[in-house]
C-alpha cells in the first residue's frame, strides 16, 4: 500500500490518463478563450 500511495501523484496509468484529459481540456479551453479575446479585440 505504501508503494501505491507514494506513486499516486499522477504516475499510475489511470491517474495519468485523467490528468492528461484534464490538461488537454484546459489547454483547449484556454486556447479557445485566447482566440476569442484576440478576435474580440
VEXNU-465184 format. One record per residue (C-alpha): x, y, z; residue in one letter. Coordinates in pm, 1 decimal. Layout:
<rs>
<c1: X c2: Y c3: Z rest: a>
...
</rs>
This chain:
<rs>
<c1: 0.0 c2: 0.0 c3: 0.0 rest: x>
<c1: 285.4 c2: 239.6 c3: 78.3 rest: x>
<c1: 417.6 c2: 198.3 c3: -276.7 rest: x>
<c1: 73.3 c2: 274.6 c3: -421.6 rest: x>
<c1: 27.5 c2: 585.6 c3: -208.8 rest: x>
<c1: 376.6 c2: 700.4 c3: -297.0 rest: x>
<c1: 324.2 c2: 659.7 c3: -672.7 rest: x>
<c1: -27.0 c2: 810.1 c3: -670.5 rest: x>
<c1: 98.8 c2: 1152.9 c3: -781.4 rest: x>
<c1: -21.6 c2: 1118.6 c3: -1140.8 rest: x>
<c1: 212.1 c2: 830.3 c3: -1224.0 rest: x>
<c1: -39.4 c2: 545.0 c3: -1221.0 rest: x>
<c1: -191.5 c2: 494.6 c3: -1571.0 rest: x>
<c1: -547.0 c2: 582.9 c3: -1462.9 rest: x>
<c1: -441.2 c2: 897.6 c3: -1277.3 rest: x>
<c1: -208.9 c2: 994.4 c3: -1562.7 rest: x>
<c1: -482.6 c2: 949.2 c3: -1825.9 rest: x>
<c1: -723.8 c2: 1156.3 c3: -1617.2 rest: x>
<c1: -461.3 c2: 1427.4 c3: -1569.4 rest: x>
<c1: -383.3 c2: 1434.8 c3: -1941.7 rest: x>
<c1: -754.2 c2: 1458.3 c3: -2028.0 rest: x>
<c1: -790.9 c2: 1747.1 c3: -1782.9 rest: x>
<c1: -478.4 c2: 1917.7 c3: -1919.1 rest: x>
<c1: -598.2 c2: 1881.3 c3: -2280.0 rest: x>
<c1: -942.0 c2: 2018.6 c3: -2191.7 rest: x>
<c1: -783.2 c2: 2308.3 c3: -2002.6 rest: x>
<c1: -545.9 c2: 2385.6 c3: -2290.5 rest: x>
<c1: -830.6 c2: 2369.6 c3: -2543.7 rest: x>
<c1: -1048.3 c2: 2597.6 c3: -2332.6 rest: x>
<c1: -756.8 c2: 2834.8 c3: -2277.1 rest: x>
<c1: -662.5 c2: 2849.8 c3: -2647.1 rest: x>
<c1: -1029.1 c2: 2899.6 c3: -2737.4 rest: x>
<c1: -1051.7 c2: 3179.0 c3: -2478.6 rest: x>
<c1: -735.2 c2: 3341.5 c3: -2613.4 rest: x>
<c1: -872.4 c2: 3317.1 c3: -2967.6 rest: x>
<c1: -1199.0 c2: 3472.2 c3: -2853.3 rest: x>
<c1: -1014.2 c2: 3758.1 c3: -2682.6 rest: x>
<c1: -793.6 c2: 3812.8 c3: -2988.1 rest: x>
<c1: -1095.1 c2: 3817.9 c3: -3222.2 rest: x>
<c1: -1298.5 c2: 4032.2 c3: -2981.6 rest: x>
<c1: -1029.4 c2: 4299.5 c3: -2969.6 rest: x>
</rs>
